[in-house]
């Protein structure tokens, strides 16, 4: 168990992860949710709503909520499922993962309860390891079917990224891919742009996406690189001004400094047989953007040195 513990106003634990160079992450047992990730210069890299409510059982807007067993309204359960508004526990036996550094990582677990079974009649164990290293935040989720029957589920990590100015941000790595447009009744389209830029509301689930996606923040000369395994979907969401005004726990101007680029196994859902385990992995890392004649070199952004 990490040594750095705090308490929120409701008495729930807040876990503070640290690493030698000075970057930090904060995780709540409520929702198993990362709510802060700061680099060694103490700059916040995740967006938290200016009107976020830390009042369980209400979900918290911002950070990295865990969505299971449903994403959004892709099913009949409550939006984004129910695990983001449950209290998780420390996982004392995170096998088969290797032992973790107690200062820079934490293992959490959520087991289905009788109340959960009334909502979604499938017994499961959901684990997540959250760890930080210089310039990197890693989340490893695992779902185990402890039921006697197979079940299917959706899973997503909703990454609320803090950006300087949404109109100066571009997302690369999703060009030419098909996506489901949630603003058009989940109709399927093909991405035509060389990169995704923002001048209005966007809410899309991209299909069969690559393992690496780049979110380029021109104003900060910084790129957030998203690497993922086991989660073939990527969701891109920004509510823009009109939708933001209708969201009770979001500031009217917050849309200007946030962007969700999520990792997910949504379409198609994951089918898990009894005693089987599904595993995903997500790494968020910070890369200094290199400019050439005012343009980013996409090869350096997307492929780096490795």
QUICOR-V19907 format. One record per backbone hydrogen bond with DSSP energy under -0.5 kcal/mol. CO is the residue of the C=O (numbers start at 1). NH is the residue of the N-H. Records with the same first field share a line. If there is no record, write none. Layout:
CO->NH  NH
This chain:
3->5
4->16
6->14
8->11
12->8
13->29
14->6
15->17  27
17->25
19->22
23->19
24->38
25->17
26->35  36
27->15
28->33
29->31  32  88
30->33
33->28
34->64
36->26
37->45
38->24
39->42
43->39
45->162
47->63
49->52
52->54
53->55
55->58
60->62
61->49
63->160
64->34
65->67  158
66->68
67->156
68->82  83
69->154
71->74
72->80
73->75
78->81
80->68
82->85
83->86
86->31  88
89->109
90->92
94->97
101->105
103->18
104->132
106->130
107->91
108->128
109->89
110->126
113->117
114->118
115->119
116->119  120
120->122
123->146  147
124->112
125->127  144
126->110
127->142
128->108  130
129->140
130->106
131->138
133->136
135->286
136->133
137->284
138->131
139->141  282
140->129
141->280
142->127
143->278
144->125  146
145->275
151->272
153->270
154->69
155->265
156->67  158
157->159  263
158->65  160
159->161  261
160->47
161->163  259
165->168
166->169
168->218
170->216
171->196
172->214
173->210
174->177
177->191
178->207
179->181  189
180->182  205
181->184  186  187
182->185
184->187
187->181
189->179
191->176
195->197
196->171
202->238
203->182  183
204->206  236
205->180
206->234
211->228
213->226
214->172  216
215->217  224
216->170  218
217->221  222
218->221
221->289
222->217
223->225  287
224->215  226
225->227  285
226->213
227->283
229->281
232->209
233->264
234->206
235->262
236->204
237->260
238->202
239->243
240->244
241->245
242->246
243->246  247
244->247
246->248
247->250
251->254
253->256
254->257
255->258
256->166
257->163
259->161  261
260->237
262->235
263->157
264->233
265->155
270->153  272
272->151
273->276
276->145
278->143
281->229
282->139
283->227  285
284->137
285->225
287->223
289->291
290->297
292->295
295->292
296->298
297->300  301
298->302
299->303  304
300->304
303->306
